[in-house]
């Protein structure tokens, strides 16, 4: 339990270390930016600034609509689009960037945060969870032929991997809400890596779950036993 608490605390600290700039956030869709002039996307510093601008633009639009229609998404969406469009127009004029530059910056991420705070904990959960479920499932496999056991194992791994991919998306949204200091992630969940690369997330989850599952599968049959079909 202490290890789990330590990991959770580390994740929160990592997430909080990259929190959104609270001085630039408001619920009136008012833009502020300490940097003026054109940005050069070939420079890392300028790419980082544009990524932060795009993130703040999205956050402004969500908070702006939430103050009026928090529980009425159909009414909130037009306000959200209106605010984001106005803010992005300001960004383009201020920094001499294109709409495509902003779209690219919107899905750009600080990769180390997603790796440390989202994917590594979820992959660890996948390994531990798969091993625990396979240990429980061994009794149900007793007496089954080896080929049937293998098929059942692969189906179980696929189900676990699907669950892990879903949990990863929800966990990513929780981490994002910590970073944004706003529990309402809204449709920003669609630009999280676990959603943008949903197929890859599922594939990696399957492979990671397959390792402990096959280890349990191989351990069940003593060496030298005949392969039963």
C-alpha positions as a Markdown table, in Angstrom:
| # | Residue | x | y | z |
|---|---|---|---|---|
| 1 | Unk | 0.0 | 0.0 | 0.0 |
| 2 | Unk | 2.9 | 2.4 | 0.8 |
| 3 | Unk | 4.3 | 1.7 | -2.7 |
| 4 | Unk | 1.0 | 2.5 | -4.3 |
| 5 | Unk | 0.7 | 5.7 | -2.4 |
| 6 | Unk | 4.2 | 6.7 | -3.3 |
| 7 | Unk | 3.6 | 6.1 | -7.0 |
| 8 | Unk | 0.3 | 8.1 | -6.8 |
| 9 | Unk | 2.1 | 11.0 | -5.1 |
| 10 | Unk | 4.9 | 10.9 | -7.7 |
| 11 | Unk | 2.3 | 11.0 | -10.5 |
| 12 | Unk | 0.5 | 13.9 | -8.9 |
| 13 | Unk | 3.8 | 15.8 | -8.5 |
| 14 | Unk | 4.8 | 15.1 | -12.0 |
| 15 | Unk | 1.5 | 16.3 | -13.3 |
| 16 | Unk | 1.4 | 19.4 | -11.2 |
| 17 | Unk | 4.9 | 20.3 | -12.3 |
| 18 | Unk | 3.5 | 21.0 | -15.8 |
| 19 | Unk | 0.3 | 22.8 | -14.7 |
| 20 | Unk | -1.2 | 25.3 | -17.0 |
| 21 | Unk | -0.2 | 29.0 | -16.4 |
| 22 | Unk | -3.0 | 30.1 | -14.0 |
| 23 | Unk | -2.2 | 33.8 | -14.7 |
| 24 | Unk | -3.4 | 33.5 | -18.2 |
| 25 | Unk | -6.6 | 31.6 | -17.5 |
| 26 | Unk | -10.0 | 33.2 | -16.9 |
| 27 | Unk | -13.7 | 32.6 | -17.6 |
| 28 | Unk | -14.3 | 35.7 | -19.8 |
| 29 | Unk | -12.4 | 34.5 | -22.9 |
| 30 | Unk | -9.9 | 37.3 | -22.4 |
| 31 | Unk | -6.5 | 36.6 | -24.0 |
| 32 | Unk | -3.2 | 37.5 | -22.4 |
| 33 | Unk | 0.3 | 36.7 | -23.6 |
| 34 | Unk | 3.6 | 37.9 | -22.3 |
| 35 | Unk | 5.3 | 37.1 | -25.6 |
| 36 | Unk | 4.8 | 39.2 | -28.7 |
| 37 | Unk | 6.2 | 38.8 | -32.2 |
| 38 | Unk | 6.4 | 36.1 | -34.8 |
| 39 | Unk | 7.2 | 32.5 | -33.7 |
| 40 | Unk | 9.6 | 30.3 | -35.6 |
| 41 | Unk | 8.3 | 26.7 | -35.3 |
| 42 | Unk | 11.8 | 25.4 | -36.1 |
| 43 | Unk | 12.9 | 26.5 | -32.6 |
| 44 | Unk | 12.0 | 24.4 | -29.7 |
| 45 | Unk | 11.2 | 27.3 | -27.4 |
| 46 | Unk | 8.8 | 28.8 | -29.9 |
| 47 | Unk | 7.1 | 25.4 | -30.5 |
| 48 | Unk | 6.6 | 25.1 | -26.7 |
| 49 | Unk | 5.1 | 28.6 | -26.5 |
| 50 | Unk | 2.7 | 27.9 | -29.3 |
| 51 | Unk | 1.7 | 24.6 | -27.7 |
| 52 | Unk | 1.0 | 26.5 | -24.4 |
| 53 | Unk | -1.0 | 29.1 | -26.4 |
| 54 | Unk | -3.1 | 26.4 | -28.0 |
| 55 | Unk | -3.8 | 24.7 | -24.7 |
| 56 | Unk | -4.8 | 27.9 | -23.0 |
| 57 | Unk | -7.0 | 28.8 | -25.9 |
| 58 | Unk | -8.9 | 25.5 | -25.4 |
| 59 | Unk | -9.1 | 26.0 | -21.7 |
| 60 | Unk | -10.4 | 29.6 | -22.1 |
| 61 | Unk | -13.2 | 28.3 | -24.3 |
| 62 | Unk | -14.2 | 25.6 | -21.9 |
| 63 | Unk | -14.3 | 27.8 | -18.9 |
| 64 | Unk | -16.1 | 30.5 | -20.9 |
| 65 | Unk | -18.9 | 28.1 | -21.9 |
| 66 | Unk | -19.0 | 26.4 | -18.4 |
| 67 | Unk | -19.9 | 29.7 | -16.7 |
| 68 | Unk | -23.1 | 29.7 | -18.8 |
| 69 | Unk | -24.0 | 26.2 | -19.9 |
| 70 | Unk | -21.9 | 23.8 | -17.8 |
| 71 | Unk | -24.7 | 21.2 | -17.9 |
| 72 | Unk | -26.1 | 21.9 | -21.3 |
| 73 | Unk | -23.5 | 20.7 | -23.9 |
| 74 | Unk | -25.6 | 21.5 | -26.9 |
| 75 | Unk | -25.7 | 25.2 | -25.8 |
| 76 | Unk | -22.1 | 25.2 | -24.6 |
| 77 | Unk | -20.5 | 24.0 | -27.9 |
| 78 | Unk | -21.4 | 27.2 | -30.0 |
| 79 | Unk | -19.9 | 29.4 | -27.2 |
| 80 | Unk | -16.8 | 27.2 | -27.0 |
| 81 | Unk | -16.3 | 27.4 | -30.8 |
| 82 | Unk | -16.8 | 31.2 | -30.8 |
| 83 | Unk | -14.3 | 31.8 | -28.0 |
| 84 | Unk | -11.7 | 29.4 | -29.5 |
| 85 | Unk | -12.0 | 31.0 | -32.9 |
| 86 | Unk | -11.6 | 34.5 | -31.5 |
| 87 | Unk | -8.6 | 33.5 | -29.4 |
| 88 | Unk | -6.9 | 31.6 | -32.3 |
| 89 | Unk | -7.4 | 34.6 | -34.6 |
| 90 | Unk | -5.5 | 36.6 | -32.0 |
| 91 | Unk | -2.7 | 34.0 | -31.8 |
| 92 | Unk | -2.4 | 34.0 | -35.6 |
| 93 | Unk | -2.2 | 37.7 | -35.8 |
| 94 | Unk | 0.2 | 38.1 | -32.8 |
| 95 | Unk | 2.6 | 35.3 | -33.7 |
| 96 | Unk | 2.3 | 35.1 | -37.5 |
| 97 | Unk | 1.3 | 31.4 | -37.5 |
| 98 | Unk | -1.2 | 29.6 | -39.5 |
| 99 | Unk | -4.4 | 27.7 | -38.5 |
| 100 | Unk | -2.6 | 24.5 | -39.3 |
| 101 | Unk | 0.3 | 25.5 | -37.0 |
| 102 | Unk | -2.3 | 25.9 | -34.2 |
| 103 | Unk | -4.0 | 22.6 | -34.9 |
| 104 | Unk | -0.6 | 20.9 | -34.8 |
| 105 | Unk | 0.3 | 22.6 | -31.5 |
| 106 | Unk | -3.1 | 21.5 | -30.1 |
| 107 | Unk | -2.2 | 17.8 | -30.3 |
| 108 | Unk | 1.4 | 18.4 | -29.4 |
| 109 | Unk | 2.3 | 17.0 | -26.0 |
| 110 | Unk | 5.0 | 17.1 | -23.3 |
| 111 | Unk | 5.8 | 13.4 | -24.0 |
| 112 | Unk | 7.6 | 12.7 | -20.7 |
| 113 | Unk | 4.5 | 13.7 | -18.7 |
| 114 | Unk | 2.3 | 11.3 | -20.6 |
| 115 | Unk | 4.9 | 8.5 | -20.3 |
| 116 | Unk | 5.6 | 8.9 | -16.6 |
| 117 | Unk | 2.2 | 9.9 | -15.3 |
| 118 | Unk | -0.1 | 7.9 | -17.7 |
| 119 | Unk | 1.4 | 5.1 | -19.7 |
| 120 | Unk | 3.9 | 3.6 | -17.2 |
| 121 | Unk | 1.4 | 3.3 | -14.3 |
| 122 | Unk | -1.2 | 1.8 | -16.7 |
| 123 | Unk | 1.3 | -0.7 | -18.2 |
| 124 | Unk | 2.3 | -1.7 | -14.6 |
| 125 | Unk | -1.3 | -2.2 | -13.8 |
| 126 | Unk | -1.7 | -4.3 | -16.9 |
| 127 | Unk | 1.1 | -6.6 | -15.9 |
| 128 | Unk | -0.1 | -7.0 | -12.3 |
| 129 | Unk | -3.7 | -7.4 | -13.3 |
| 130 | Unk | -3.1 | -9.9 | -16.0 |
| 131 | Unk | -0.9 | -12.1 | -13.7 |
| 132 | Unk | -3.5 | -12.0 | -11.0 |
| 133 | Unk | -6.4 | -12.9 | -13.4 |
| 134 | Unk | -4.3 | -15.7 | -15.0 |
| 135 | Unk | -3.5 | -17.1 | -11.6 |
| 136 | Unk | -7.2 | -17.3 | -10.8 |
| 137 | Unk | -8.1 | -18.6 | -14.2 |
| 138 | Unk | -5.7 | -21.6 | -14.0 |
| 139 | Unk | -8.3 | -23.6 | -12.2 |
| 140 | Unk | -10.8 | -23.1 | -15.0 |
| 141 | Unk | -8.2 | -24.3 | -17.5 |
| 142 | Unk | -7.5 | -27.6 | -15.7 |
| 143 | Unk | -8.4 | -30.6 | -17.8 |
| 144 | Unk | -8.6 | -28.5 | -21.0 |
| 145 | Unk | -6.4 | -29.5 | -24.0 |
| 146 | Unk | -3.4 | -27.3 | -24.6 |
| 147 | Unk | -4.7 | -25.7 | -27.8 |
| 148 | Unk | -8.0 | -24.8 | -26.2 |
| 149 | Unk | -6.1 | -23.4 | -23.2 |
| 150 | Unk | -4.0 | -21.2 | -25.6 |
| 151 | Unk | -7.1 | -19.9 | -27.4 |
| 152 | Unk | -8.8 | -19.2 | -24.0 |
| 153 | Unk | -5.7 | -17.4 | -22.8 |
| 154 | Unk | -5.5 | -15.2 | -25.9 |
| 155 | Unk | -9.1 | -14.3 | -25.6 |
| 156 | Unk | -8.7 | -13.4 | -22.0 |
| 157 | Unk | -5.6 | -11.3 | -22.8 |
| 158 | Unk | -7.6 | -9.4 | -25.5 |
| 159 | Unk | -10.4 | -8.6 | -23.0 |
| 160 | Unk | -7.9 | -7.4 | -20.4 |
| 161 | Unk | -6.0 | -5.3 | -23.0 |
| 162 | Unk | -9.3 | -3.7 | -24.1 |
| 163 | Unk | -10.1 | -2.9 | -20.4 |
| 164 | Unk | -6.6 | -1.5 | -19.9 |
| 165 | Unk | -6.9 | 0.8 | -23.0 |
| 166 | Unk | -10.2 | 2.1 | -21.7 |
| 167 | Unk | -8.9 | 2.7 | -18.2 |
| 168 | Unk | -5.8 | 4.4 | -19.7 |
| 169 | Unk | -8.0 | 6.9 | -21.4 |
| 170 | Unk | -9.9 | 7.7 | -18.2 |
| 171 | Unk | -6.7 | 8.0 | -16.3 |
| 172 | Unk | -5.2 | 10.3 | -18.9 |
| 173 | Unk | -8.2 | 12.6 | -18.5 |
| 174 | Unk | -7.7 | 12.6 | -14.7 |
| 175 | Unk | -4.1 | 13.6 | -15.2 |
| 176 | Unk | -5.0 | 16.2 | -17.7 |
| 177 | Unk | -7.6 | 17.7 | -15.3 |
| 178 | Unk | -4.8 | 18.0 | -12.7 |
| 179 | Unk | -2.5 | 19.8 | -15.2 |
| 180 | Unk | -5.3 | 22.1 | -16.3 |
| 181 | Unk | -6.6 | 22.7 | -12.8 |
| 182 | Unk | -10.0 | 22.1 | -14.1 |
| 183 | Unk | -12.0 | 18.9 | -13.6 |
| 184 | Unk | -14.0 | 19.4 | -16.8 |
| 185 | Unk | -11.8 | 18.1 | -19.5 |
| 186 | Unk | -14.7 | 18.2 | -22.0 |
| 187 | Unk | -13.8 | 17.3 | -25.6 |
| 188 | Unk | -10.1 | 17.9 | -24.9 |
| 189 | Unk | -10.0 | 14.2 | -24.2 |
| 190 | Unk | -10.0 | 13.6 | -28.0 |
| 191 | Unk | -6.5 | 15.1 | -28.3 |
| 192 | Unk | -4.9 | 12.9 | -25.6 |
| 193 | Unk | -2.4 | 10.4 | -26.9 |
| 194 | Unk | -4.4 | 7.5 | -25.6 |
| 195 | Unk | -7.3 | 8.7 | -27.9 |
| 196 | Unk | -5.3 | 10.0 | -30.9 |
| 197 | Unk | -3.4 | 6.7 | -30.9 |
| 198 | Unk | -6.1 | 4.4 | -29.6 |
| 199 | Unk | -5.1 | 1.6 | -31.9 |
| 200 | Unk | -1.4 | 1.8 | -30.7 |
| 201 | Unk | -2.6 | 2.0 | -27.1 |
| 202 | Unk | -4.6 | -1.2 | -27.6 |
| 203 | Unk | -1.8 | -3.0 | -29.4 |
| 204 | Unk | 0.8 | -2.2 | -26.7 |
| 205 | Unk | -1.6 | -3.1 | -24.0 |
| 206 | Unk | -2.2 | -6.5 | -25.6 |
| 207 | Unk | 1.5 | -7.2 | -26.0 |
| 208 | Unk | 2.3 | -6.1 | -22.4 |
| 209 | Unk | -0.6 | -8.3 | -21.1 |
| 210 | Unk | 0.5 | -11.2 | -23.2 |
| 211 | Unk | 3.9 | -11.5 | -21.5 |
| 212 | Unk | 2.7 | -12.5 | -18.0 |
| 213 | Unk | -0.2 | -14.5 | -19.5 |
| 214 | Unk | 2.1 | -16.6 | -21.5 |
| 215 | Unk | 4.5 | -17.0 | -18.6 |
| 216 | Unk | 1.6 | -18.4 | -16.6 |
| 217 | Unk | 0.5 | -20.6 | -19.5 |
| 218 | Unk | 4.0 | -22.1 | -20.0 |
| 219 | Unk | 4.4 | -22.6 | -16.2 |
| 220 | Unk | 1.2 | -24.8 | -16.1 |
| 221 | Unk | 2.6 | -27.6 | -18.2 |
| 222 | Unk | 5.7 | -29.4 | -16.8 |
| 223 | Unk | 8.6 | -29.7 | -19.0 |
| 224 | Unk | 8.7 | -32.8 | -21.2 |
| 225 | Unk | 4.9 | -33.2 | -21.1 |
| 226 | Unk | 3.2 | -34.3 | -24.3 |
| 227 | Unk | 1.4 | -31.7 | -26.4 |
| 228 | Unk | -2.3 | -32.6 | -26.4 |
| 229 | Unk | -4.4 | -31.5 | -29.3 |
